[in-house]
Amino acid sequence: MVTGVAYDLFKVEAKIRLVNKAGAELGTWQDSASKRKIAIPTSPVGIAATIAEAFLDDSAKKKMRLVVYDWGWKVSQFVPDSPLGKSLPEVFSVESNIDKDVFAAGEQIIVQVASEKDLTCSFDLGNFKKSLPMSNLGGGAYKGVYVVQEGDQVSRQPLSIHLFRSNGVERVWHETAGTVTIDGVLPPAPEKVTAQASRAGVSLTWALPQSEDLKAFAVEKSEKAVGDFAFVANTKDLYYLDAEVSQGHSYYYRIRAVDPAGNRSSHEKTILATMPFYDEVKLSGSLSGTLVSGVYRLEGQGTIARGSVLNIGADVQMILAPGARMVVNGILTVKGSLQRPTIFAGQGWKKILVAERGQVELTHVTLKGCAPCVEADGGSVVMDTVFINGDLGDGIVLKEDGVLALKGGQISGCMRGVAVEGGRGTIEKCLLTANEIGLDKAGGDMQLNKNNVFDNRQSNLRARNKVVLEGNYLGATIVKELKMEGDVLVKSLLDTPFPHGRTVVLIDDSEVTPETLEKRFEAHKCKGIDAFTQRRFGDAYQELSQAAKIKEDKEVYLYLAYTQSSLGEEEKMLKTLEQGLAAFPYEVRIYQVYVKYLAAHGKKEKALSLLEKAVKMNPQDQNLLFMKQYVETMGD
């Protein structure tokens, strides 16, 4: 038993008195030890060395424990084993790192033993983990490691080591001067992480998570989205400025909360920050690689060679000098975003020419000041949410063997919004407006679906070979107002712009061309006038209404108004007369019919107002002057 302990500069002196069960003294031994660089001997049979160390700091505790083990080794050399017991495995030294206060997730608890050869060894961490295996390193050295897992949490667990001979004899060694505490519960991750690039660097900000047990925040960085992230700094603030960045490069960041045990929060979320080029970068000649956010200027011709790839990201502004153009023999991918579109702008720049086997993909891109803008001459073009504001040239030109897939864009300010001279493609959910000609089709195969093509100055659609229209909005549902030219097959139209319009079937599975429309109009008109003269007013109304839908005509408006008056439908008659005057403001007969109706119904002021307008446009017309005098004398 230990009868006394004294320490002085990590020195220990103790006396051991060994007695049997009857209390008879078998012997007394006394020795001392002081601190020196030694292993930890622990072999005295039946001896448990303890020391009063509560008031020592961690470093002193460890040194004092080494001194006690040294003393134990000395005593073991002359204290005899029990002659009645079995010979147990010798333990020469034990080393571990359990002096650490708290082990966090991912950290290792390491135990090493020097003993006899060919033993089977394991260790326990109290009741938390049992029989953790130790590897045989050879020469009587054994090592065991436990890696703390996420979620592990336990405190003050003793360390025990089990040493087994092949015959089953076991020795158990207990660590008496320290216990193991584990806290592997991760803190919550920071919230609302943002990254903003500036000339000074990348500014990172985040919000404090709901936790009171935090020590700091760890900033980690990588140039790749996956893989290892380098530790940058620890900070107690809710922001960090990373100045170690370069213009034109992209960086991925992780912000992880750190608790007092050293646990770091999960790192599933990363945030991307791209350092723009803050000064204009000039481009010309061969183009390849990746262009990050910034301002670039292309002068002359830039070429993407076959086999080369040029990627252009969001928030890029490409300024093109007059006459500049981009020729794509390889692959061009431009991906902006809804909030940060990629912009190609300039005055009088020529085009993006997609040559044979070239490929272009444009997403969230704006093209301004181009004439033409994009030309597919044997290559393929995919455009999604692209806005083109041309410089009175063509917006998109599709030539022989070219392929076009256009979706969700807008084209305006062009001579021809889309010019299809050959090739094949689809145009879907696009707006073609404020061009000279919305769509000009001279060849090739083009499918149109759910587009809004209206308010183009000369024509919404000009077809020099057949075009099939189904489910598009062309500014009207009356055929005569569609502003179409050429060979068009109309199956259906939308009554208002997509996506709100309803489908209106005009002529089911029939061809509509200017020639067929004129023939159909003349047939309805003649049948309507004949029916009116024969006083078959119901037939006249039906035929003349159909004619009015196809074409504006003075006689159709007059006879339709007469018919509606004969049927007693005065509101419809008035509407017809107003439409007739809007279409033919110089037609005296329409004024005469309208004024007679107003005068007959006592509406003198409105009749005079209408006549004054008519006389201004036709001051020499004697019929109008006579009617004006007649109306003026009404009621006198």
C-alpha positions as CSV (number, residue, x, y, z in Angstrom):
1,M,0.0,0.0,0.0
2,V,1.1,3.6,-0.5
3,T,1.7,5.1,2.9
4,G,2.9,8.6,1.9
5,V,3.4,10.8,-1.1
6,A,5.6,13.9,-1.3
7,Y,6.5,15.9,-4.4
8,D,9.2,18.4,-5.0
9,L,10.0,19.4,-8.6
10,F,8.2,16.3,-9.8
11,K,9.8,14.0,-7.3
12,V,8.1,11.2,-5.4
13,E,9.1,9.2,-2.3
14,A,6.9,6.3,-1.1
15,K,7.0,3.2,1.2
16,I,5.2,-0.1,0.4
17,R,4.3,-2.6,3.1
18,L,3.1,-6.0,1.8
19,V,0.9,-8.1,4.1
20,N,-1.0,-11.4,3.7
21,K,-4.7,-12.1,4.4
22,A,-4.0,-12.8,8.1
23,G,-2.4,-9.4,8.4
24,A,1.1,-10.7,8.8
25,E,3.7,-8.4,7.4
26,L,5.7,-9.9,4.5
27,G,8.0,-7.1,3.8
28,T,8.6,-3.3,3.6
29,W,10.1,-1.4,0.7
30,Q,10.9,2.3,0.1
31,D,12.2,4.1,-2.9
32,S,12.0,7.5,-4.8
33,A,11.9,8.8,-8.3
34,S,12.2,12.1,-10.1
35,K,11.1,13.4,-13.5
36,R,13.2,12.4,-16.4
37,K,12.5,11.4,-20.0
38,I,11.4,7.7,-19.6
39,A,8.6,5.4,-20.7
40,I,5.7,4.7,-18.3
41,P,6.5,1.5,-16.4
42,T,3.5,-0.2,-14.6
43,S,4.5,-3.7,-13.8
44,P,4.5,-4.0,-9.9
45,V,2.1,-6.9,-9.2
46,G,-0.8,-5.8,-7.0
47,I,0.4,-2.2,-6.7
48,A,-1.9,0.7,-7.5
49,A,0.0,4.0,-7.5
50,T,-2.2,7.0,-6.8
51,I,-1.3,10.7,-6.2
52,A,-3.1,13.7,-4.9
53,E,-3.0,15.9,-8.1
54,A,-6.2,17.9,-8.0
55,F,-4.4,21.1,-7.6
56,L,-1.9,20.6,-10.4
57,D,-2.3,22.0,-13.9
58,D,-2.6,19.6,-16.9
59,S,1.1,19.8,-17.8
60,A,2.1,19.2,-14.2
61,K,-0.3,16.3,-13.8
62,K,1.2,14.5,-16.8
63,K,4.7,15.0,-15.6
64,M,3.9,13.9,-12.1
65,R,2.1,10.8,-13.4
66,L,5.3,9.9,-15.3
67,V,7.3,10.2,-12.1
68,V,4.9,7.9,-10.3
69,Y,5.2,5.3,-13.0
70,D,8.9,5.5,-12.9
71,W,8.8,4.9,-9.1
72,G,6.5,2.0,-9.7
73,W,9.0,0.5,-12.1
74,K,11.8,0.7,-9.6
75,V,9.7,-0.9,-6.9
76,S,8.6,-3.7,-9.2
77,Q,12.2,-4.9,-9.5
78,F,12.3,-6.1,-5.9
79,V,8.6,-6.7,-4.9
80,P,7.9,-10.4,-5.5
81,D,4.9,-11.8,-7.3
82,S,2.5,-14.0,-5.4
83,P,3.9,-17.6,-5.6
84,L,0.3,-18.9,-5.6
85,G,-1.0,-16.9,-8.6
86,K,-0.5,-17.4,-12.3
87,S,2.2,-15.5,-14.1
88,L,0.6,-12.5,-15.8
89,P,1.7,-10.7,-19.0
90,E,4.4,-8.2,-18.3
91,V,3.6,-4.5,-19.0
92,F,6.6,-2.5,-19.6
93,S,5.0,0.9,-20.6
94,V,1.7,2.5,-21.5
95,E,1.3,5.7,-23.4
96,S,-1.9,7.5,-24.4
97,N,-3.2,11.0,-25.2
98,I,-6.1,10.9,-22.7
99,D,-4.7,14.0,-21.0
100,K,-6.6,16.0,-23.6
101,D,-9.6,17.7,-22.0
102,V,-12.3,16.9,-24.5
103,F,-12.2,14.9,-27.7
104,A,-14.2,16.3,-30.7
105,A,-15.6,14.5,-33.7
106,G,-12.9,13.2,-36.0
107,E,-10.2,13.3,-33.3
108,Q,-8.3,10.1,-32.3
109,I,-7.9,8.5,-28.9
110,I,-4.5,6.7,-29.1
111,V,-3.3,4.0,-26.7
112,Q,0.1,2.3,-27.0
113,V,1.5,-0.6,-24.9
114,A,5.0,-2.1,-24.7
115,S,4.7,-5.7,-23.4
116,E,5.5,-9.3,-24.2
117,K,5.3,-10.6,-27.8
118,D,2.4,-12.4,-29.3
119,L,-0.3,-11.0,-27.1
120,T,-3.9,-10.1,-28.0
121,C,-4.7,-6.7,-26.7
122,S,-7.8,-4.4,-26.6
123,F,-8.9,-1.4,-24.6
124,D,-12.1,-0.1,-23.1
125,L,-13.4,3.5,-22.7
126,G,-15.5,2.8,-19.6
127,N,-18.9,1.4,-20.6
128,F,-19.0,3.6,-23.7
129,K,-16.8,1.4,-25.9
130,K,-15.7,-2.1,-25.0
131,S,-13.0,-4.3,-26.5
132,L,-11.6,-1.9,-29.0
133,P,-8.9,-3.8,-30.9
134,M,-5.2,-3.0,-30.7
135,S,-2.9,-3.8,-33.6
136,N,0.3,-5.8,-33.1
137,L,3.1,-3.7,-34.3
138,G,5.7,-6.4,-33.6
139,G,8.4,-6.7,-31.0
140,G,5.9,-6.5,-28.1
141,A,4.4,-3.1,-29.3
142,Y,0.7,-2.7,-29.5
143,K,-1.4,0.2,-30.7
144,G,-5.1,1.0,-30.5
145,V,-7.0,4.0,-32.0
146,Y,-10.6,5.1,-31.7
147,V,-11.8,7.9,-34.0
148,V,-14.6,9.9,-32.4
149,Q,-17.7,9.8,-34.5
150,E,-20.2,12.5,-35.1
151,G,-22.9,12.3,-32.3
152,D,-20.6,10.6,-29.8
153,Q,-21.1,12.2,-26.3
154,V,-19.8,10.8,-23.0
155,S,-17.8,12.1,-20.0
156,R,-15.2,10.8,-17.5
157,Q,-14.8,7.3,-18.9
158,P,-11.9,5.4,-17.5
159,L,-9.3,3.8,-19.7
160,S,-8.6,0.0,-19.3
161,I,-6.3,-2.2,-21.3
162,H,-6.7,-6.0,-21.6
163,L,-3.7,-8.2,-22.4
164,F,-4.2,-11.8,-23.3
165,R,-1.8,-14.7,-23.6
166,S,-2.7,-17.5,-26.0
167,N,-3.4,-19.7,-23.0
168,G,-6.2,-17.3,-21.9
169,V,-4.3,-15.6,-19.0
170,E,-5.4,-12.0,-18.9
171,R,-3.9,-8.9,-17.3
172,V,-6.1,-5.8,-17.0
173,W,-4.4,-2.4,-16.7
174,H,-6.3,0.6,-15.4
175,E,-5.4,4.2,-16.0
176,T,-5.9,5.9,-12.6
177,A,-4.8,9.4,-13.2
178,G,-7.1,10.4,-16.0
179,T,-10.5,9.8,-17.7
180,V,-11.9,10.3,-21.2
181,T,-14.5,12.9,-22.1
182,I,-16.0,13.0,-25.6
183,D,-18.2,15.6,-27.3
184,G,-18.8,14.7,-30.9
185,V,-22.1,16.6,-31.3
186,L,-21.7,19.1,-34.1
187,P,-22.8,22.7,-33.7
188,P,-25.4,24.1,-36.1
189,A,-24.1,25.6,-39.3
190,P,-24.1,29.3,-39.9
191,E,-27.1,30.7,-41.7
192,K,-27.6,33.0,-44.7
193,V,-24.0,32.9,-46.0
194,T,-23.3,35.4,-48.7
195,A,-20.2,36.3,-50.8
196,Q,-19.6,39.5,-52.6
197,A,-16.6,40.3,-54.8
198,S,-14.9,43.7,-54.9
199,R,-11.5,45.1,-55.7
200,A,-10.5,44.5,-52.1
201,G,-11.3,40.8,-52.2
202,V,-14.3,38.5,-51.4
203,S,-16.4,39.7,-48.5
204,L,-18.2,36.9,-46.7
205,T,-21.0,37.4,-44.3
206,W,-23.3,35.0,-42.4
207,A,-25.9,34.9,-39.6
208,L,-25.5,33.5,-36.2
209,P,-27.1,30.0,-35.8
210,Q,-29.3,29.1,-32.9
211,S,-26.7,27.9,-30.5
212,E,-25.2,29.4,-27.3
213,D,-22.2,27.0,-27.3
214,L,-20.0,28.5,-30.0
215,K,-16.3,29.4,-29.9
216,A,-15.6,30.7,-33.4
217,F,-16.2,30.4,-37.1
218,A,-13.8,28.6,-39.5
219,V,-13.4,30.0,-43.0
220,E,-12.4,27.4,-45.6
221,K,-11.7,27.9,-49.3
222,S,-11.1,25.9,-52.5
223,E,-10.9,26.5,-56.2
224,K,-13.1,23.4,-56.8
225,A,-16.6,22.7,-55.6
226,V,-15.7,19.3,-54.3
227,G,-12.7,17.9,-52.7
228,D,-10.4,19.2,-50.0
229,F,-10.9,22.8,-48.7
230,A,-8.0,24.7,-47.2
231,F,-8.4,26.3,-43.8
232,V,-8.2,30.1,-44.1
233,A,-8.9,31.6,-40.7
234,N,-10.9,31.4,-37.5
235,T,-12.9,34.5,-36.5
236,K,-15.4,35.4,-33.9
237,D,-17.0,37.9,-36.1
238,L,-19.9,37.4,-38.5
239,Y,-17.9,38.5,-41.5
240,Y,-14.5,37.9,-43.1
241,L,-12.7,39.6,-46.0
242,D,-10.5,37.2,-48.1
243,A,-7.9,39.4,-49.8
244,E,-5.9,36.5,-51.1
245,V,-7.8,36.3,-54.4
246,S,-7.0,37.0,-58.0
247,Q,-9.1,38.7,-60.7
248,G,-10.7,36.3,-63.2
249,H,-10.7,33.4,-60.7
250,S,-13.6,31.6,-59.0
251,Y,-13.5,30.4,-55.4
252,Y,-15.7,28.2,-53.3
253,Y,-16.1,28.9,-49.6
254,R,-17.4,27.1,-46.5
255,I,-18.2,28.8,-43.2
256,R,-18.3,26.3,-40.3
257,A,-19.3,27.0,-36.7
258,V,-16.7,25.8,-34.1
259,D,-17.8,24.8,-30.5
260,P,-15.5,24.7,-27.4
261,A,-14.6,21.1,-28.0
262,G,-13.3,21.9,-31.5
263,N,-16.3,20.4,-33.4
264,R,-17.0,22.0,-36.7
265,S,-20.5,22.2,-38.2
266,S,-21.4,20.3,-41.3
267,H,-19.9,21.4,-44.6
268,E,-22.5,20.3,-47.1
269,K,-23.2,23.9,-48.4
270,T,-20.7,25.9,-50.3
271,I,-20.9,29.3,-51.8
272,L,-19.3,30.4,-55.1
273,A,-17.6,33.8,-55.5
274,T,-16.1,34.9,-58.7
275,M,-13.6,37.8,-58.9
276,P,-14.4,39.8,-62.0
277,F,-12.0,41.6,-64.2
278,Y,-12.5,45.1,-63.0
279,D,-10.5,46.5,-65.9
280,E,-11.6,45.9,-69.5
281,V,-9.9,42.9,-71.1
282,K,-9.3,43.0,-74.8
283,L,-10.0,39.9,-76.9
284,S,-9.1,38.9,-80.5
285,G,-7.9,36.0,-82.5
286,S,-8.3,32.5,-81.1
287,L,-10.7,32.2,-78.2
288,S,-11.0,29.4,-75.7
289,G,-11.3,28.7,-71.9
290,T,-13.6,30.4,-69.5
291,L,-14.6,34.1,-69.2
292,V,-15.7,35.0,-65.7
293,S,-17.7,38.1,-64.8
294,G,-16.2,41.3,-66.0
295,V,-15.9,43.6,-69.1
296,Y,-14.4,42.3,-72.3
297,R,-13.9,44.0,-75.7
298,L,-13.7,42.1,-78.9
299,E,-12.2,43.8,-81.9
300,G,-12.0,42.3,-85.4
301,Q,-12.7,38.6,-85.6
302,G,-12.6,36.2,-82.7
303,T,-12.5,32.5,-83.6
304,I,-13.3,29.4,-81.6
305,A,-11.4,26.7,-83.5
306,R,-12.7,23.2,-84.1
307,G,-12.0,21.2,-80.9
308,S,-11.9,24.3,-78.8
309,V,-14.5,25.4,-76.2
310,L,-15.2,28.9,-74.9
311,N,-17.4,29.2,-71.8
312,I,-18.8,32.5,-70.8
313,G,-20.5,32.9,-67.4
314,A,-23.0,35.2,-65.8
315,D,-22.5,38.9,-65.4
316,V,-20.2,39.2,-68.4
317,Q,-20.4,42.3,-70.6
318,M,-18.9,41.7,-74.0
319,I,-18.4,44.9,-75.9
320,L,-18.0,44.4,-79.6
321,A,-16.3,47.0,-81.8
322,P,-18.0,48.1,-85.1
323,G,-17.6,45.3,-87.6
324,A,-16.5,42.8,-85.0
325,R,-17.7,39.2,-85.2
326,M,-17.3,35.9,-83.5
327,V,-16.8,32.7,-85.7
328,V,-17.7,29.4,-84.0
329,N,-16.1,26.3,-85.4
330,G,-15.9,24.6,-82.0
331,I,-18.2,25.1,-79.0
332,L,-19.5,28.3,-77.5
333,T,-21.5,28.1,-74.3
334,V,-22.9,31.3,-72.7
335,K,-24.8,30.9,-69.5
336,G,-26.1,34.0,-67.8
337,S,-28.7,34.1,-65.1
338,L,-32.1,35.8,-64.7
339,Q,-30.6,38.3,-62.3
340,R,-27.2,38.6,-64.0
341,P,-27.6,38.1,-67.8
342,T,-24.7,38.0,-70.1
343,I,-24.6,41.0,-72.5
344,F,-23.2,41.3,-76.0
345,A,-23.4,44.9,-77.0
346,G,-21.9,47.4,-79.4
347,Q,-22.8,49.5,-82.4
348,G,-22.7,47.9,-85.8
349,W,-21.1,44.6,-84.8
350,K,-21.7,41.9,-87.3
351,K,-22.7,38.5,-85.9
352,I,-22.0,35.3,-84.1
353,L,-21.4,33.0,-87.1
354,V,-21.9,29.3,-86.3
355,A,-20.1,27.5,-89.1
356,E,-20.5,23.8,-90.1
357,R,-20.2,21.5,-87.1
358,G,-20.0,24.5,-84.7
359,Q,-22.2,24.5,-81.6
360,V,-23.6,27.5,-79.7
361,E,-25.7,27.4,-76.6
362,L,-27.0,30.8,-75.2
363,T,-29.0,31.0,-72.0
364,H,-30.1,34.3,-70.4
365,V,-28.2,36.4,-72.9
366,T,-28.9,39.8,-74.3
367,L,-27.7,40.9,-77.8
368,K,-27.7,44.6,-78.7
369,G,-26.7,46.6,-81.7
370,C,-26.0,43.7,-84.0
371,A,-26.7,43.4,-87.8
372,P,-27.2,40.5,-88.2
373,C,-26.9,39.0,-84.7
374,V,-26.7,35.2,-85.0
375,E,-26.3,33.2,-88.2
376,A,-26.4,29.4,-88.3
377,D,-24.6,28.4,-91.5
378,G,-24.3,24.6,-91.1
379,G,-23.9,24.7,-87.3
380,S,-26.5,24.3,-84.5
381,V,-27.8,27.0,-82.2
382,V,-29.8,26.5,-79.0
383,M,-31.2,29.7,-77.4
384,D,-33.2,29.9,-74.2
385,T,-34.4,33.2,-72.8
386,V,-32.4,35.3,-75.3
387,F,-33.3,39.0,-75.9
388,I,-32.2,40.5,-79.3
389,N,-32.4,44.2,-80.0
390,G,-31.0,44.5,-83.4
391,D,-29.5,47.4,-85.4
392,L,-32.0,47.2,-88.4
393,G,-30.3,44.0,-89.6
394,D,-31.6,40.5,-89.3
395,G,-31.9,39.0,-85.8
396,I,-31.4,35.3,-86.5
397,V,-30.6,33.8,-89.9
398,L,-30.9,30.1,-90.4
399,K,-29.1,28.9,-93.6
400,E,-28.8,25.6,-95.3
401,D,-28.1,22.6,-93.0
402,G,-28.3,24.9,-89.9
403,V,-30.3,23.8,-86.8
404,L,-32.1,26.2,-84.5
405,A,-33.9,25.7,-81.2
406,L,-35.3,29.0,-80.0
407,K,-37.3,29.2,-76.7
408,G,-38.6,31.9,-74.5
409,G,-36.8,34.9,-76.1
410,Q,-37.7,38.2,-77.6
411,I,-36.6,39.7,-80.9
412,S,-37.2,43.4,-81.9
413,G,-35.5,46.2,-83.8
414,C,-34.6,44.0,-86.7
415,M,-35.3,44.1,-90.4
416,R,-36.3,40.4,-90.1
417,G,-36.7,39.0,-86.6
418,V,-36.0,35.4,-87.8
419,A,-35.0,34.7,-91.4
420,V,-35.3,31.0,-92.3
421,E,-33.5,30.4,-95.6
422,G,-32.8,26.7,-95.0
423,G,-32.1,24.1,-92.4
424,R,-34.6,23.1,-89.7
425,G,-35.7,24.2,-86.3
426,T,-38.3,25.1,-83.7
427,I,-39.4,28.4,-82.3
428,E,-41.4,28.2,-79.0
429,K,-42.8,30.7,-76.5
430,C,-41.0,33.6,-78.1
431,L,-42.0,37.3,-78.8
432,L,-41.3,38.7,-82.2
433,T,-42.4,42.4,-82.3
434,A,-41.4,45.8,-83.5
435,N,-39.4,44.4,-86.5
436,E,-40.0,45.2,-90.1
437,I,-40.9,41.5,-90.7
438,G,-41.4,39.2,-87.7
439,L,-40.7,35.9,-89.4
440,D,-39.5,35.5,-93.0
441,K,-39.5,31.9,-94.3
442,A,-37.9,31.3,-97.7
443,G,-36.9,27.7,-97.2
444,G,-36.2,24.9,-94.7
445,D,-38.5,23.5,-92.1
446,M,-39.6,25.5,-89.1
447,Q,-42.2,24.6,-86.5
448,L,-43.9,27.4,-84.5
449,N,-45.6,26.8,-81.2
450,K,-47.1,29.2,-78.6
451,N,-45.4,32.3,-80.0
452,N,-46.5,35.9,-79.9
453,V,-45.8,37.5,-83.3
454,F,-47.5,40.8,-83.7
455,D,-47.1,44.6,-84.2
456,N,-44.4,44.1,-86.8
457,R,-44.5,47.0,-89.3
458,Q,-44.7,45.4,-92.7
459,S,-45.7,41.8,-91.9
460,N,-45.9,39.5,-89.0
461,L,-45.2,36.5,-91.2
462,R,-43.9,36.3,-94.7
463,A,-43.9,32.8,-96.2
464,R,-42.3,32.0,-99.5
465,N,-42.8,28.3,-98.9
466,K,-45.4,26.7,-96.7
467,V,-45.7,27.5,-93.0
468,V,-48.0,25.7,-90.6
469,L,-49.5,27.9,-87.9
470,E,-51.1,26.3,-84.8
471,G,-51.5,27.8,-81.4
472,N,-49.7,31.1,-82.0
473,Y,-50.8,34.7,-81.4
474,L,-50.6,37.0,-84.4
475,G,-52.3,40.1,-83.0
476,A,-55.8,39.2,-84.1
477,T,-58.3,36.4,-84.6
478,I,-59.8,37.8,-87.8
479,V,-57.9,36.5,-90.7
480,K,-57.8,39.9,-92.6
481,E,-56.0,41.5,-89.6
482,L,-53.2,38.9,-89.3
483,K,-50.7,40.7,-91.5
484,M,-49.5,37.5,-93.3
485,E,-48.0,37.1,-96.7
486,G,-47.6,34.0,-98.8
487,D,-48.3,30.3,-98.3
488,V,-49.7,29.8,-94.8
489,L,-51.6,26.9,-93.3
490,V,-53.6,28.2,-90.3
491,K,-55.0,25.5,-88.1
492,S,-55.6,27.6,-85.0
493,L,-54.6,30.8,-83.3
494,L,-54.6,32.2,-79.8
495,D,-57.1,35.0,-79.0
496,T,-54.7,36.8,-76.7
497,P,-50.9,36.6,-76.2
498,F,-49.4,33.4,-74.8
499,P,-49.6,32.2,-72.0
500,H,-53.1,33.7,-71.4
501,G,-54.6,33.1,-74.8
502,R,-57.3,30.5,-75.6
503,T,-57.1,28.5,-78.8
504,V,-59.4,29.6,-81.6
505,V,-59.9,27.3,-84.6
506,L,-60.3,29.4,-87.7
507,I,-60.5,26.9,-90.5
508,D,-60.0,23.3,-89.5
509,D,-57.3,21.6,-91.7
510,S,-57.8,24.0,-94.5
511,E,-55.2,26.1,-96.4
512,V,-55.4,29.9,-96.0
513,T,-53.6,31.9,-98.6
514,P,-54.3,35.4,-99.9
515,E,-55.9,33.9,-103.1
516,T,-58.2,31.5,-101.2
517,L,-59.2,34.2,-98.8
518,E,-60.1,36.5,-101.6
519,K,-62.3,33.9,-103.3
520,R,-63.9,33.0,-100.0
521,F,-64.6,36.7,-99.3
522,E,-66.2,37.3,-102.8
523,A,-68.5,34.3,-102.4
524,H,-69.8,35.5,-98.9
525,K,-70.2,39.0,-100.2
526,C,-72.2,38.1,-103.3
527,K,-74.4,35.7,-101.5
528,G,-75.1,38.2,-98.8
529,I,-76.1,41.1,-101.2
530,D,-78.3,38.7,-103.2
531,A,-80.0,37.5,-100.0
532,F,-80.6,41.2,-98.9
533,T,-82.2,42.2,-102.3
534,Q,-84.4,39.2,-102.0
535,R,-85.3,40.2,-98.4
536,R,-83.9,37.0,-96.9
537,F,-82.3,39.0,-94.1
538,G,-81.2,36.1,-92.0
539,D,-79.2,34.6,-94.8
540,A,-77.8,38.0,-95.7
541,Y,-76.7,38.6,-92.1
542,Q,-74.8,35.3,-92.0
543,E,-73.0,35.7,-95.3
544,L,-72.1,39.4,-94.8
545,S,-70.8,38.7,-91.3
546,Q,-68.4,36.0,-92.6
547,A,-67.3,38.4,-95.4
548,A,-66.6,41.2,-92.8
549,K,-64.3,38.8,-90.8
550,I,-62.2,38.1,-93.9
551,K,-61.8,41.6,-95.4
552,E,-62.7,45.2,-94.9
553,D,-65.1,46.4,-97.7
554,K,-67.3,49.5,-98.0
555,E,-70.2,47.6,-99.6
556,V,-70.1,44.8,-97.0
557,Y,-70.3,47.4,-94.1
558,L,-73.3,49.2,-95.8
559,Y,-75.3,46.1,-96.6
560,L,-74.6,44.5,-93.2
561,A,-75.8,47.7,-91.5
562,Y,-79.0,47.7,-93.7
563,T,-79.5,44.1,-92.8
564,Q,-79.1,44.6,-89.1
565,S,-81.5,47.6,-89.2
566,S,-84.1,45.5,-91.0
567,L,-83.7,42.9,-88.3
568,G,-84.1,45.5,-85.6
569,E,-80.6,45.0,-84.2
570,E,-79.8,48.7,-83.8
571,E,-76.8,48.2,-81.4
572,K,-75.1,45.9,-83.9
573,M,-75.9,48.3,-86.7
574,L,-74.3,51.2,-84.9
575,K,-71.2,49.1,-84.2
576,T,-70.9,48.1,-87.9
577,L,-71.2,51.7,-89.0
578,E,-68.5,52.8,-86.6
579,Q,-66.2,50.1,-87.8
580,G,-67.0,51.1,-91.4
581,L,-66.1,54.8,-90.7
582,A,-62.9,53.8,-89.0
583,A,-61.9,51.7,-92.0
584,F,-63.2,54.1,-94.7
585,P,-63.3,57.7,-93.2
586,Y,-64.0,59.2,-96.6
587,E,-66.9,57.0,-97.6
588,V,-69.9,59.4,-97.9
589,R,-72.5,56.6,-98.0
590,I,-71.6,55.3,-94.6
591,Y,-71.9,58.9,-93.1
592,Q,-75.3,59.3,-94.8
593,V,-76.7,56.1,-93.3
594,Y,-75.3,56.9,-89.9
595,V,-76.6,60.5,-89.9
596,K,-80.1,59.5,-91.1
597,Y,-80.3,57.0,-88.2
598,L,-79.3,59.6,-85.7
599,A,-81.6,62.3,-87.1
600,A,-84.5,59.9,-87.1
601,H,-83.9,59.2,-83.4
602,G,-83.6,62.8,-82.3
603,K,-79.8,62.7,-81.8
604,K,-79.3,66.1,-83.4
605,E,-76.0,67.1,-81.7
606,K,-74.3,63.8,-82.5
607,A,-75.5,63.9,-86.0
608,L,-74.2,67.4,-86.5
609,S,-70.8,66.5,-85.0
610,L,-70.5,63.5,-87.4
611,L,-71.5,65.7,-90.4
612,E,-69.0,68.4,-89.5
613,K,-66.3,65.8,-89.5
614,A,-67.5,64.4,-92.8
615,V,-67.6,67.8,-94.4
616,K,-64.1,68.6,-93.3
617,M,-62.9,65.5,-95.1
618,N,-65.2,66.0,-98.1
619,P,-65.9,69.8,-98.3
620,Q,-67.2,69.7,-101.9
621,D,-69.7,66.9,-101.4
622,Q,-73.1,68.4,-102.0
623,N,-75.0,65.5,-100.4
624,L,-73.2,66.1,-97.1
625,L,-73.8,69.9,-97.2
626,F,-77.5,69.4,-97.9
627,M,-77.8,66.9,-95.0
628,K,-76.0,69.3,-92.7
629,Q,-78.5,72.1,-93.5
630,Y,-81.4,69.7,-93.0
631,V,-80.2,68.5,-89.6
632,E,-79.5,72.1,-88.5
633,T,-83.1,73.0,-89.1
634,M,-84.5,70.0,-87.2
635,G,-86.7,71.1,-84.3
636,D,-87.0,74.8,-85.5
